[in-house]
Amino acid sequence: MATTTIMGTAQVVLATPENQPHRGDIAKMQVRWSARRRGLGTALMRAAEAAAREAGKTLLVLDTVSGSDAERLCERLGWQRCGEIPGYAL
């Protein structure tokens, strides 16, 4: 029997408050260290964007750590930085 290893995941939250029917959230997007720099992160983000578009969302938001691989990936994919929230996570 072959074993399967999950190399990455992306979670898109489409259920948002009533006054934000246009918005979705990228809740998680993770790529296993050994699978990085092979295009998997790009493929996951593009799939998440496509799923949001298909659900009628016109705005996606996410948070990343400043200076992280995730932030660099988002910048390369054309995401717009909207600011920093000091002390957002411990």
HTML snippet that shows the backbone in 3Dmol.js (N, CA, C, O; Angstrom):
<script src="https://3Dmol.org/build/3Dmol-min.js"></script>
<div id="view" style="width:600px;height:400px;position:relative"></div>
<script>
const pdb = `
ATOM      1  N   MET A   1       0.842  -1.176   0.000  1.00  0.00           N
ATOM      2  CA  MET A   1       0.000   0.000   0.000  1.00  0.00           C
ATOM      3  C   MET A   1       0.891   1.244   0.000  1.00  0.00           C
ATOM      4  O   MET A   1       1.837   1.342   0.782  1.00  0.00           O
ATOM      5  N   ALA A   2       0.584   2.169  -0.865  1.00  0.00           N
ATOM      6  CA  ALA A   2       1.335   3.418  -0.956  1.00  0.00           C
ATOM      7  C   ALA A   2       0.920   4.354   0.170  1.00  0.00           C
ATOM      8  O   ALA A   2      -0.240   4.374   0.581  1.00  0.00           O
ATOM      9  N   THR A   3       1.873   5.121   0.661  1.00  0.00           N
ATOM     10  CA  THR A   3       1.553   6.132   1.667  1.00  0.00           C
ATOM     11  C   THR A   3       1.443   7.483   0.975  1.00  0.00           C
ATOM     12  O   THR A   3       2.084   7.735  -0.045  1.00  0.00           O
ATOM     13  N   THR A   4       0.638   8.321   1.539  1.00  0.00           N
ATOM     14  CA  THR A   4       0.425   9.657   1.002  1.00  0.00           C
ATOM     15  C   THR A   4       0.878  10.677   2.039  1.00  0.00           C
ATOM     16  O   THR A   4       0.541  10.562   3.217  1.00  0.00           O
ATOM     17  N   THR A   5       1.626  11.654   1.609  1.00  0.00           N
ATOM     18  CA  THR A   5       2.068  12.723   2.491  1.00  0.00           C
ATOM     19  C   THR A   5       1.439  14.027   2.027  1.00  0.00           C
ATOM     20  O   THR A   5       1.561  14.405   0.862  1.00  0.00           O
ATOM     21  N   ILE A   6       0.778  14.700   2.928  1.00  0.00           N
ATOM     22  CA  ILE A   6       0.207  16.012   2.615  1.00  0.00           C
ATOM     23  C   ILE A   6       1.351  17.016   2.601  1.00  0.00           C
ATOM     24  O   ILE A   6       2.113  17.124   3.562  1.00  0.00           O
ATOM     25  N   MET A   7       1.458  17.745   1.502  1.00  0.00           N
ATOM     26  CA  MET A   7       2.556  18.700   1.341  1.00  0.00           C
ATOM     27  C   MET A   7       2.128  20.149   1.581  1.00  0.00           C
ATOM     28  O   MET A   7       2.972  21.022   1.784  1.00  0.00           O
ATOM     29  N   GLY A   8       0.816  20.402   1.557  1.00  0.00           N
ATOM     30  CA  GLY A   8       0.355  21.763   1.783  1.00  0.00           C
ATOM     31  C   GLY A   8      -1.152  21.814   1.881  1.00  0.00           C
ATOM     32  O   GLY A   8      -1.852  20.865   1.527  1.00  0.00           O
ATOM     33  N   THR A   9      -1.635  22.934   2.364  1.00  0.00           N
ATOM     34  CA  THR A   9      -3.074  23.134   2.510  1.00  0.00           C
ATOM     35  C   THR A   9      -3.403  24.620   2.434  1.00  0.00           C
ATOM     36  O   THR A   9      -2.575  25.473   2.751  1.00  0.00           O
ATOM     37  N   ALA A  10      -4.609  24.907   2.014  1.00  0.00           N
ATOM     38  CA  ALA A  10      -5.111  26.284   2.027  1.00  0.00           C
ATOM     39  C   ALA A  10      -6.565  26.229   2.481  1.00  0.00           C
ATOM     40  O   ALA A  10      -7.327  25.365   2.047  1.00  0.00           O
ATOM     41  N   GLN A  11      -6.937  27.140   3.339  1.00  0.00           N
ATOM     42  CA  GLN A  11      -8.312  27.217   3.834  1.00  0.00           C
ATOM     43  C   GLN A  11      -8.880  28.584   3.498  1.00  0.00           C
ATOM     44  O   GLN A  11      -8.292  29.615   3.822  1.00  0.00           O
ATOM     45  N   VAL A  12     -10.032  28.574   2.843  1.00  0.00           N
ATOM     46  CA  VAL A  12     -10.715  29.816   2.499  1.00  0.00           C
ATOM     47  C   VAL A  12     -12.014  29.864   3.282  1.00  0.00           C
ATOM     48  O   VAL A  12     -12.838  28.955   3.183  1.00  0.00           O
ATOM     49  N   VAL A  13     -12.196  30.912   4.052  1.00  0.00           N
ATOM     50  CA  VAL A  13     -13.439  31.101   4.799  1.00  0.00           C
ATOM     51  C   VAL A  13     -14.347  31.991   3.956  1.00  0.00           C
ATOM     52  O   VAL A  13     -14.029  33.148   3.682  1.00  0.00           O
ATOM     53  N   LEU A  14     -15.464  31.433   3.557  1.00  0.00           N
ATOM     54  CA  LEU A  14     -16.405  32.174   2.711  1.00  0.00           C
ATOM     55  C   LEU A  14     -17.593  32.712   3.500  1.00  0.00           C
ATOM     56  O   LEU A  14     -18.288  33.615   3.033  1.00  0.00           O
ATOM     57  N   ALA A  15     -17.831  32.172   4.680  1.00  0.00           N
ATOM     58  CA  ALA A  15     -18.938  32.630   5.520  1.00  0.00           C
ATOM     59  C   ALA A  15     -18.468  33.853   6.302  1.00  0.00           C
ATOM     60  O   ALA A  15     -17.623  33.744   7.190  1.00  0.00           O
ATOM     61  N   THR A  16     -19.012  34.998   5.969  1.00  0.00           N
ATOM     62  CA  THR A  16     -18.621  36.252   6.610  1.00  0.00           C
ATOM     63  C   THR A  16     -19.866  36.952   7.141  1.00  0.00           C
ATOM     64  O   THR A  16     -20.983  36.543   6.825  1.00  0.00           O
ATOM     65  N   PRO A  17     -19.690  38.003   7.944  1.00  0.00           N
ATOM     66  CA  PRO A  17     -20.848  38.727   8.466  1.00  0.00           C
ATOM     67  C   PRO A  17     -21.766  39.245   7.350  1.00  0.00           C
ATOM     68  O   PRO A  17     -21.334  39.434   6.213  1.00  0.00           O
ATOM     69  N   GLU A  18     -23.022  39.466   7.692  1.00  0.00           N
ATOM     70  CA  GLU A  18     -24.029  39.916   6.707  1.00  0.00           C
ATOM     71  C   GLU A  18     -23.617  41.171   5.948  1.00  0.00           C
ATOM     72  O   GLU A  18     -23.929  41.322   4.767  1.00  0.00           O
ATOM     73  N   ASN A  19     -22.915  42.069   6.633  1.00  0.00           N
ATOM     74  CA  ASN A  19     -22.544  43.327   5.986  1.00  0.00           C
ATOM     75  C   ASN A  19     -21.261  43.208   5.160  1.00  0.00           C
ATOM     76  O   ASN A  19     -20.737  44.214   4.681  1.00  0.00           O
ATOM     77  N   GLN A  20     -20.750  41.970   4.991  1.00  0.00           N
ATOM     78  CA  GLN A  20     -19.525  41.762   4.223  1.00  0.00           C
ATOM     79  C   GLN A  20     -19.674  40.581   3.261  1.00  0.00           C
ATOM     80  O   GLN A  20     -18.815  39.700   3.232  1.00  0.00           O
ATOM     81  N   PRO A  21     -20.741  40.552   2.483  1.00  0.00           N
ATOM     82  CA  PRO A  21     -20.966  39.399   1.606  1.00  0.00           C
ATOM     83  C   PRO A  21     -19.957  39.285   0.467  1.00  0.00           C
ATOM     84  O   PRO A  21     -19.865  38.245  -0.185  1.00  0.00           O
ATOM     85  N   HIS A  22     -19.210  40.346   0.231  1.00  0.00           N
ATOM     86  CA  HIS A  22     -18.230  40.379  -0.855  1.00  0.00           C
ATOM     87  C   HIS A  22     -16.863  39.844  -0.429  1.00  0.00           C
ATOM     88  O   HIS A  22     -15.988  39.648  -1.273  1.00  0.00           O
ATOM     89  N   ARG A  23     -16.666  39.604   0.884  1.00  0.00           N
ATOM     90  CA  ARG A  23     -15.337  39.331   1.436  1.00  0.00           C
ATOM     91  C   ARG A  23     -15.167  37.869   1.833  1.00  0.00           C
ATOM     92  O   ARG A  23     -16.103  37.228   2.310  1.00  0.00           O
ATOM     93  N   GLY A  24     -13.962  37.357   1.629  1.00  0.00           N
ATOM     94  CA  GLY A  24     -13.562  36.048   2.130  1.00  0.00           C
ATOM     95  C   GLY A  24     -12.218  36.184   2.822  1.00  0.00           C
ATOM     96  O   GLY A  24     -11.540  37.202   2.681  1.00  0.00           O
ATOM     97  N   ASP A  25     -11.835  35.165   3.565  1.00  0.00           N
ATOM     98  CA  ASP A  25     -10.563  35.172   4.285  1.00  0.00           C
ATOM     99  C   ASP A  25      -9.740  33.950   3.922  1.00  0.00           C
ATOM    100  O   ASP A  25     -10.263  32.838   3.847  1.00  0.00           O
ATOM    101  N   ILE A  26      -8.453  34.159   3.696  1.00  0.00           N
ATOM    102  CA  ILE A  26      -7.526  33.040   3.631  1.00  0.00           C
ATOM    103  C   ILE A  26      -7.149  32.789   5.087  1.00  0.00           C
ATOM    104  O   ILE A  26      -6.371  33.541   5.674  1.00  0.00           O
ATOM    105  N   ALA A  27      -7.704  31.729   5.661  1.00  0.00           N
ATOM    106  CA  ALA A  27      -7.499  31.463   7.084  1.00  0.00           C
ATOM    107  C   ALA A  27      -6.154  30.785   7.328  1.00  0.00           C
ATOM    108  O   ALA A  27      -5.464  31.101   8.298  1.00  0.00           O
ATOM    109  N   LYS A  28      -5.788  29.872   6.467  1.00  0.00           N
ATOM    110  CA  LYS A  28      -4.515  29.165   6.580  1.00  0.00           C
ATOM    111  C   LYS A  28      -4.015  28.838   5.192  1.00  0.00           C
ATOM    112  O   LYS A  28      -4.794  28.490   4.305  1.00  0.00           O
ATOM    113  N   MET A  29      -2.721  28.950   5.010  1.00  0.00           N
ATOM    114  CA  MET A  29      -2.069  28.451   3.812  1.00  0.00           C
ATOM    115  C   MET A  29      -0.695  28.019   4.279  1.00  0.00           C
ATOM    116  O   MET A  29       0.132  28.840   4.675  1.00  0.00           O
ATOM    117  N   GLN A  30      -0.469  26.733   4.227  1.00  0.00           N
ATOM    118  CA  GLN A  30       0.793  26.204   4.723  1.00  0.00           C
ATOM    119  C   GLN A  30       1.382  25.228   3.716  1.00  0.00           C
ATOM    120  O   GLN A  30       0.663  24.462   3.075  1.00  0.00           O
ATOM    121  N   VAL A  31       2.706  25.270   3.589  1.00  0.00           N
ATOM    122  CA  VAL A  31       3.423  24.342   2.728  1.00  0.00           C
ATOM    123  C   VAL A  31       4.540  23.723   3.566  1.00  0.00           C
ATOM    124  O   VAL A  31       5.302  24.425   4.230  1.00  0.00           O
ATOM    125  N   ARG A  32       4.619  22.404   3.518  1.00  0.00           N
ATOM    126  CA  ARG A  32       5.648  21.673   4.249  1.00  0.00           C
ATOM    127  C   ARG A  32       7.030  22.181   3.819  1.00  0.00           C
ATOM    128  O   ARG A  32       7.260  22.449   2.640  1.00  0.00           O
ATOM    129  N   TRP A  33       7.946  22.310   4.787  1.00  0.00           N
ATOM    130  CA  TRP A  33       9.279  22.845   4.495  1.00  0.00           C
ATOM    131  C   TRP A  33       9.928  22.131   3.322  1.00  0.00           C
ATOM    132  O   TRP A  33      10.510  22.774   2.449  1.00  0.00           O
ATOM    133  N   SER A  34       9.832  20.814   3.295  1.00  0.00           N
ATOM    134  CA  SER A  34      10.517  20.042   2.249  1.00  0.00           C
ATOM    135  C   SER A  34       9.900  20.235   0.866  1.00  0.00           C
ATOM    136  O   SER A  34      10.493  19.830  -0.133  1.00  0.00           O
ATOM    137  N   ALA A  35       8.731  20.843   0.795  1.00  0.00           N
ATOM    138  CA  ALA A  35       8.045  21.048  -0.491  1.00  0.00           C
ATOM    139  C   ALA A  35       8.091  22.494  -0.959  1.00  0.00           C
ATOM    140  O   ALA A  35       7.510  22.832  -1.990  1.00  0.00           O
ATOM    141  N   ARG A  36       8.768  23.336  -0.219  1.00  0.00           N
ATOM    142  CA  ARG A  36       8.794  24.751  -0.589  1.00  0.00           C
ATOM    143  C   ARG A  36       9.665  25.018  -1.805  1.00  0.00           C
ATOM    144  O   ARG A  36      10.559  24.242  -2.141  1.00  0.00           O
ATOM    145  N   ARG A  37       9.378  26.136  -2.451  1.00  0.00           N
ATOM    146  CA  ARG A  37      10.108  26.626  -3.631  1.00  0.00           C
ATOM    147  C   ARG A  37       9.925  25.718  -4.842  1.00  0.00           C
ATOM    148  O   ARG A  37      10.813  25.602  -5.686  1.00  0.00           O
ATOM    149  N   ARG A  38       8.759  25.076  -4.913  1.00  0.00           N
ATOM    150  CA  ARG A  38       8.435  24.232  -6.061  1.00  0.00           C
ATOM    151  C   ARG A  38       7.130  24.649  -6.726  1.00  0.00           C
ATOM    152  O   ARG A  38       6.640  23.965  -7.624  1.00  0.00           O
ATOM    153  N   GLY A  39       6.562  25.781  -6.282  1.00  0.00           N
ATOM    154  CA  GLY A  39       5.335  26.272  -6.894  1.00  0.00           C
ATOM    155  C   GLY A  39       4.056  25.837  -6.198  1.00  0.00           C
ATOM    156  O   GLY A  39       2.963  26.217  -6.617  1.00  0.00           O
ATOM    157  N   LEU A  40       4.178  25.043  -5.138  1.00  0.00           N
ATOM    158  CA  LEU A  40       2.979  24.567  -4.451  1.00  0.00           C
ATOM    159  C   LEU A  40       2.227  25.713  -3.767  1.00  0.00           C
ATOM    160  O   LEU A  40       0.998  25.766  -3.824  1.00  0.00           O
ATOM    161  N   GLY A  41       2.945  26.619  -3.130  1.00  0.00           N
ATOM    162  CA  GLY A  41       2.294  27.759  -2.486  1.00  0.00           C
ATOM    163  C   GLY A  41       1.529  28.599  -3.490  1.00  0.00           C
ATOM    164  O   GLY A  41       0.404  29.025  -3.227  1.00  0.00           O
ATOM    165  N   THR A  42       2.139  28.836  -4.634  1.00  0.00           N
ATOM    166  CA  THR A  42       1.471  29.594  -5.699  1.00  0.00           C
ATOM    167  C   THR A  42       0.213  28.870  -6.149  1.00  0.00           C
ATOM    168  O   THR A  42      -0.841  29.488  -6.298  1.00  0.00           O
ATOM    169  N   ALA A  43       0.317  27.563  -6.365  1.00  0.00           N
ATOM    170  CA  ALA A  43      -0.843  26.783  -6.808  1.00  0.00           C
ATOM    171  C   ALA A  43      -1.957  26.802  -5.762  1.00  0.00           C
ATOM    172  O   ALA A  43      -3.132  26.922  -6.111  1.00  0.00           O
ATOM    173  N   LEU A  44      -1.599  26.686  -4.493  1.00  0.00           N
ATOM    174  CA  LEU A  44      -2.611  26.722  -3.430  1.00  0.00           C
ATOM    175  C   LEU A  44      -3.294  28.082  -3.356  1.00  0.00           C
ATOM    176  O   LEU A  44      -4.515  28.158  -3.217  1.00  0.00           O
ATOM    177  N   MET A  45      -2.515  29.155  -3.449  1.00  0.00           N
ATOM    178  CA  MET A  45      -3.107  30.494  -3.391  1.00  0.00           C
ATOM    179  C   MET A  45      -4.006  30.745  -4.592  1.00  0.00           C
ATOM    180  O   MET A  45      -5.092  31.306  -4.449  1.00  0.00           O
ATOM    181  N   ARG A  46      -3.566  30.339  -5.760  1.00  0.00           N
ATOM    182  CA  ARG A  46      -4.396  30.529  -6.962  1.00  0.00           C
ATOM    183  C   ARG A  46      -5.689  29.716  -6.859  1.00  0.00           C
ATOM    184  O   ARG A  46      -6.748  30.190  -7.270  1.00  0.00           O
ATOM    185  N   ALA A  47      -5.614  28.512  -6.320  1.00  0.00           N
ATOM    186  CA  ALA A  47      -6.819  27.694  -6.137  1.00  0.00           C
ATOM    187  C   ALA A  47      -7.755  28.347  -5.119  1.00  0.00           C
ATOM    188  O   ALA A  47      -8.972  28.336  -5.302  1.00  0.00           O
ATOM    189  N   ALA A  48      -7.196  28.914  -4.049  1.00  0.00           N
ATOM    190  CA  ALA A  48      -8.011  29.604  -3.039  1.00  0.00           C
ATOM    191  C   ALA A  48      -8.690  30.824  -3.651  1.00  0.00           C
ATOM    192  O   ALA A  48      -9.871  31.072  -3.408  1.00  0.00           O
ATOM    193  N   GLU A  49      -7.945  31.577  -4.441  1.00  0.00           N
ATOM    194  CA  GLU A  49      -8.516  32.747  -5.113  1.00  0.00           C
ATOM    195  C   GLU A  49      -9.644  32.330  -6.059  1.00  0.00           C
ATOM    196  O   GLU A  49     -10.687  32.981  -6.114  1.00  0.00           O
ATOM    197  N   ALA A  50      -9.430  31.250  -6.794  1.00  0.00           N
ATOM    198  CA  ALA A  50     -10.447  30.771  -7.733  1.00  0.00           C
ATOM    199  C   ALA A  50     -11.704  30.321  -6.992  1.00  0.00           C
ATOM    200  O   ALA A  50     -12.818  30.601  -7.437  1.00  0.00           O
ATOM    201  N   ALA A  51     -11.535  29.632  -5.872  1.00  0.00           N
ATOM    202  CA  ALA A  51     -12.692  29.183  -5.090  1.00  0.00           C
ATOM    203  C   ALA A  51     -13.486  30.378  -4.574  1.00  0.00           C
ATOM    204  O   ALA A  51     -14.717  30.361  -4.582  1.00  0.00           O
ATOM    205  N   ALA A  52     -12.781  31.415  -4.125  1.00  0.00           N
ATOM    206  CA  ALA A  52     -13.458  32.619  -3.640  1.00  0.00           C
ATOM    207  C   ALA A  52     -14.207  33.317  -4.770  1.00  0.00           C
ATOM    208  O   ALA A  52     -15.344  33.757  -4.599  1.00  0.00           O
ATOM    209  N   ARG A  53     -13.556  33.413  -5.924  1.00  0.00           N
ATOM    210  CA  ARG A  53     -14.199  34.031  -7.084  1.00  0.00           C
ATOM    211  C   ARG A  53     -15.470  33.272  -7.460  1.00  0.00           C
ATOM    212  O   ARG A  53     -16.510  33.881  -7.712  1.00  0.00           O
ATOM    213  N   GLU A  54     -15.383  31.943  -7.496  1.00  0.00           N
ATOM    214  CA  GLU A  54     -16.542  31.114  -7.844  1.00  0.00           C
ATOM    215  C   GLU A  54     -17.680  31.302  -6.846  1.00  0.00           C
ATOM    216  O   GLU A  54     -18.848  31.128  -7.193  1.00  0.00           O
ATOM    217  N   ALA A  55     -17.340  31.656  -5.607  1.00  0.00           N
ATOM    218  CA  ALA A  55     -18.351  31.883  -4.580  1.00  0.00           C
ATOM    219  C   ALA A  55     -18.862  33.324  -4.600  1.00  0.00           C
ATOM    220  O   ALA A  55     -19.669  33.706  -3.753  1.00  0.00           O
ATOM    221  N   GLY A  56     -18.395  34.127  -5.565  1.00  0.00           N
ATOM    222  CA  GLY A  56     -18.871  35.498  -5.699  1.00  0.00           C
ATOM    223  C   GLY A  56     -18.142  36.510  -4.842  1.00  0.00           C
ATOM    224  O   GLY A  56     -18.617  37.634  -4.681  1.00  0.00           O
ATOM    225  N   LYS A  57     -16.996  36.139  -4.289  1.00  0.00           N
ATOM    226  CA  LYS A  57     -16.232  37.074  -3.451  1.00  0.00           C
ATOM    227  C   LYS A  57     -15.373  37.966  -4.341  1.00  0.00           C
ATOM    228  O   LYS A  57     -14.762  37.500  -5.303  1.00  0.00           O
ATOM    229  N   THR A  58     -15.334  39.248  -4.010  1.00  0.00           N
ATOM    230  CA  THR A  58     -14.531  40.198  -4.763  1.00  0.00           C
ATOM    231  C   THR A  58     -13.373  40.756  -3.942  1.00  0.00           C
ATOM    232  O   THR A  58     -12.568  41.533  -4.454  1.00  0.00           O
ATOM    233  N   LEU A  59     -13.286  40.363  -2.670  1.00  0.00           N
ATOM    234  CA  LEU A  59     -12.211  40.808  -1.788  1.00  0.00           C
ATOM    235  C   LEU A  59     -11.781  39.632  -0.928  1.00  0.00           C
ATOM    236  O   LEU A  59     -12.610  38.964  -0.310  1.00  0.00           O
ATOM    237  N   LEU A  60     -10.478  39.385  -0.893  1.00  0.00           N
ATOM    238  CA  LEU A  60      -9.912  38.372  -0.006  1.00  0.00           C
ATOM    239  C   LEU A  60      -8.929  39.056   0.919  1.00  0.00           C
ATOM    240  O   LEU A  60      -8.197  39.951   0.497  1.00  0.00           O
ATOM    241  N   VAL A  61      -8.904  38.645   2.173  1.00  0.00           N
ATOM    242  CA  VAL A  61      -7.948  39.188   3.135  1.00  0.00           C
ATOM    243  C   VAL A  61      -7.203  38.029   3.789  1.00  0.00           C
ATOM    244  O   VAL A  61      -7.687  36.899   3.846  1.00  0.00           O
ATOM    245  N   LEU A  62      -6.018  38.349   4.276  1.00  0.00           N
ATOM    246  CA  LEU A  62      -5.225  37.377   5.027  1.00  0.00           C
ATOM    247  C   LEU A  62      -4.244  38.139   5.886  1.00  0.00           C
ATOM    248  O   LEU A  62      -4.042  39.339   5.705  1.00  0.00           O
ATOM    249  N   ASP A  63      -3.633  37.431   6.827  1.00  0.00           N
ATOM    250  CA  ASP A  63      -2.564  38.055   7.600  1.00  0.00           C
ATOM    251  C   ASP A  63      -1.340  37.161   7.515  1.00  0.00           C
ATOM    252  O   ASP A  63      -1.442  35.935   7.477  1.00  0.00           O
ATOM    253  N   THR A  64      -0.185  37.800   7.486  1.00  0.00           N
ATOM    254  CA  THR A  64       1.089  37.094   7.443  1.00  0.00           C
ATOM    255  C   THR A  64       2.048  37.776   8.402  1.00  0.00           C
ATOM    256  O   THR A  64       1.770  38.858   8.918  1.00  0.00           O
ATOM    257  N   VAL A  65       3.155  37.143   8.626  1.00  0.00           N
ATOM    258  CA  VAL A  65       4.204  37.708   9.465  1.00  0.00           C
ATOM    259  C   VAL A  65       5.124  38.540   8.578  1.00  0.00           C
ATOM    260  O   VAL A  65       5.553  38.077   7.521  1.00  0.00           O
ATOM    261  N   SER A  66       5.427  39.760   9.002  1.00  0.00           N
ATOM    262  CA  SER A  66       6.320  40.631   8.232  1.00  0.00           C
ATOM    263  C   SER A  66       7.654  39.947   7.987  1.00  0.00           C
ATOM    264  O   SER A  66       8.251  39.377   8.900  1.00  0.00           O
ATOM    265  N   GLY A  67       8.117  40.011   6.732  1.00  0.00           N
ATOM    266  CA  GLY A  67       9.409  39.442   6.384  1.00  0.00           C
ATOM    267  C   GLY A  67       9.405  37.937   6.185  1.00  0.00           C
ATOM    268  O   GLY A  67      10.462  37.343   5.971  1.00  0.00           O
ATOM    269  N   SER A  68       8.251  37.313   6.251  1.00  0.00           N
ATOM    270  CA  SER A  68       8.167  35.853   6.136  1.00  0.00           C
ATOM    271  C   SER A  68       8.125  35.399   4.678  1.00  0.00           C
ATOM    272  O   SER A  68       7.910  36.201   3.769  1.00  0.00           O
ATOM    273  N   ASP A  69       8.334  34.103   4.475  1.00  0.00           N
ATOM    274  CA  ASP A  69       8.176  33.532   3.134  1.00  0.00           C
ATOM    275  C   ASP A  69       6.762  33.781   2.629  1.00  0.00           C
ATOM    276  O   ASP A  69       6.562  34.056   1.446  1.00  0.00           O
ATOM    277  N   ALA A  70       5.781  33.684   3.522  1.00  0.00           N
ATOM    278  CA  ALA A  70       4.382  33.893   3.129  1.00  0.00           C
ATOM    279  C   ALA A  70       4.161  35.315   2.628  1.00  0.00           C
ATOM    280  O   ALA A  70       3.465  35.523   1.634  1.00  0.00           O
ATOM    281  N   GLU A  71       4.744  36.280   3.304  1.00  0.00           N
ATOM    282  CA  GLU A  71       4.593  37.667   2.861  1.00  0.00           C
ATOM    283  C   GLU A  71       5.225  37.860   1.478  1.00  0.00           C
ATOM    284  O   GLU A  71       4.648  38.522   0.616  1.00  0.00           O
ATOM    285  N   ARG A  72       6.395  37.290   1.275  1.00  0.00           N
ATOM    286  CA  ARG A  72       7.055  37.410  -0.034  1.00  0.00           C
ATOM    287  C   ARG A  72       6.232  36.731  -1.123  1.00  0.00           C
ATOM    288  O   ARG A  72       6.120  37.257  -2.231  1.00  0.00           O
ATOM    289  N   LEU A  73       5.658  35.575  -0.822  1.00  0.00           N
ATOM    290  CA  LEU A  73       4.811  34.882  -1.793  1.00  0.00           C
ATOM    291  C   LEU A  73       3.623  35.753  -2.180  1.00  0.00           C
ATOM    292  O   LEU A  73       3.322  35.911  -3.363  1.00  0.00           O
ATOM    293  N   CYS A  74       2.953  36.317  -1.186  1.00  0.00           N
ATOM    294  CA  CYS A  74       1.777  37.157  -1.464  1.00  0.00           C
ATOM    295  C   CYS A  74       2.151  38.360  -2.314  1.00  0.00           C
ATOM    296  O   CYS A  74       1.416  38.726  -3.231  1.00  0.00           O
ATOM    297  N   GLU A  75       3.277  38.972  -2.020  1.00  0.00           N
ATOM    298  CA  GLU A  75       3.731  40.111  -2.820  1.00  0.00           C
ATOM    299  C   GLU A  75       3.981  39.695  -4.264  1.00  0.00           C
ATOM    300  O   GLU A  75       3.590  40.406  -5.190  1.00  0.00           O
ATOM    301  N   ARG A  76       4.633  38.540  -4.465  1.00  0.00           N
ATOM    302  CA  ARG A  76       4.901  38.056  -5.829  1.00  0.00           C
ATOM    303  C   ARG A  76       3.609  37.772  -6.583  1.00  0.00           C
ATOM    304  O   ARG A  76       3.558  37.906  -7.806  1.00  0.00           O
ATOM    305  N   LEU A  77       2.563  37.380  -5.856  1.00  0.00           N
ATOM    306  CA  LEU A  77       1.287  37.052  -6.486  1.00  0.00           C
ATOM    307  C   LEU A  77       0.396  38.270  -6.677  1.00  0.00           C
ATOM    308  O   LEU A  77      -0.727  38.145  -7.166  1.00  0.00           O
ATOM    309  N   GLY A  78       0.889  39.455  -6.293  1.00  0.00           N
ATOM    310  CA  GLY A  78       0.149  40.685  -6.546  1.00  0.00           C
ATOM    311  C   GLY A  78      -0.783  41.127  -5.429  1.00  0.00           C
ATOM    312  O   GLY A  78      -1.594  42.033  -5.619  1.00  0.00           O
ATOM    313  N   TRP A  79      -0.675  40.495  -4.265  1.00  0.00           N
ATOM    314  CA  TRP A  79      -1.503  40.927  -3.146  1.00  0.00           C
ATOM    315  C   TRP A  79      -1.027  42.285  -2.666  1.00  0.00           C
ATOM    316  O   TRP A  79       0.158  42.608  -2.753  1.00  0.00           O
ATOM    317  N   GLN A  80      -1.965  43.079  -2.156  1.00  0.00           N
ATOM    318  CA  GLN A  80      -1.667  44.435  -1.694  1.00  0.00           C
ATOM    319  C   GLN A  80      -1.574  44.446  -0.174  1.00  0.00           C
ATOM    320  O   GLN A  80      -2.476  43.972   0.517  1.00  0.00           O
ATOM    321  N   ARG A  81      -0.484  44.988   0.334  1.00  0.00           N
ATOM    322  CA  ARG A  81      -0.304  45.114   1.778  1.00  0.00           C
ATOM    323  C   ARG A  81      -1.135  46.289   2.281  1.00  0.00           C
ATOM    324  O   ARG A  81      -1.083  47.381   1.715  1.00  0.00           O
ATOM    325  N   CYS A  82      -1.893  46.064   3.332  1.00  0.00           N
ATOM    326  CA  CYS A  82      -2.778  47.108   3.844  1.00  0.00           C
ATOM    327  C   CYS A  82      -2.377  47.646   5.196  1.00  0.00           C
ATOM    328  O   CYS A  82      -3.049  48.532   5.725  1.00  0.00           O
ATOM    329  N   GLY A  83      -1.298  47.139   5.774  1.00  0.00           N
ATOM    330  CA  GLY A  83      -0.825  47.683   7.039  1.00  0.00           C
ATOM    331  C   GLY A  83      -0.332  46.610   7.976  1.00  0.00           C
ATOM    332  O   GLY A  83      -0.321  45.420   7.660  1.00  0.00           O
ATOM    333  N   GLU A  84       0.079  47.078   9.152  1.00  0.00           N
ATOM    334  CA  GLU A  84       0.556  46.188  10.205  1.00  0.00           C
ATOM    335  C   GLU A  84      -0.265  46.393  11.452  1.00  0.00           C
ATOM    336  O   GLU A  84      -0.726  47.499  11.735  1.00  0.00           O
ATOM    337  N   ILE A  85      -0.444  45.323  12.194  1.00  0.00           N
ATOM    338  CA  ILE A  85      -1.126  45.399  13.482  1.00  0.00           C
ATOM    339  C   ILE A  85      -0.128  44.951  14.543  1.00  0.00           C
ATOM    340  O   ILE A  85       0.078  43.751  14.727  1.00  0.00           O
ATOM    341  N   PRO A  86       0.498  45.904  15.247  1.00  0.00           N
ATOM    342  CA  PRO A  86       1.499  45.537  16.255  1.00  0.00           C
ATOM    343  C   PRO A  86       0.888  44.664  17.337  1.00  0.00           C
ATOM    344  O   PRO A  86      -0.214  44.930  17.815  1.00  0.00           O
ATOM    345  N   GLY A  87       1.613  43.615  17.720  1.00  0.00           N
ATOM    346  CA  GLY A  87       1.153  42.737  18.794  1.00  0.00           C
ATOM    347  C   GLY A  87      -0.059  41.898  18.450  1.00  0.00           C
ATOM    348  O   GLY A  87      -0.757  41.430  19.350  1.00  0.00           O
ATOM    349  N   TYR A  88      -0.328  41.693  17.158  1.00  0.00           N
ATOM    350  CA  TYR A  88      -1.526  40.941  16.729  1.00  0.00           C
ATOM    351  C   TYR A  88      -1.506  39.515  17.251  1.00  0.00           C
ATOM    352  O   TYR A  88      -2.534  39.011  17.705  1.00  0.00           O
ATOM    353  N   ALA A  89      -0.359  38.859  17.195  1.00  0.00           N
ATOM    354  CA  ALA A  89      -0.247  37.474  17.680  1.00  0.00           C
ATOM    355  C   ALA A  89       0.993  37.374  18.555  1.00  0.00           C
ATOM    356  O   ALA A  89       1.949  38.131  18.391  1.00  0.00           O
ATOM    357  N   LEU A  90       0.962  36.441  19.472  1.00  0.00           N
ATOM    358  CA  LEU A  90       2.099  36.271  20.393  1.00  0.00           C
ATOM    359  C   LEU A  90       3.177  35.416  19.803  1.00  0.00           C
ATOM    360  O   LEU A  90       4.198  35.177  20.447  1.00  0.00           O
TER     361      LEU A  90
END
`;
const viewer = $3Dmol.createViewer("view");
viewer.addModel(pdb, "pdb");
viewer.setStyle({}, {cartoon: {color: "spectrum"}});
viewer.zoomTo();
viewer.render();
</script>
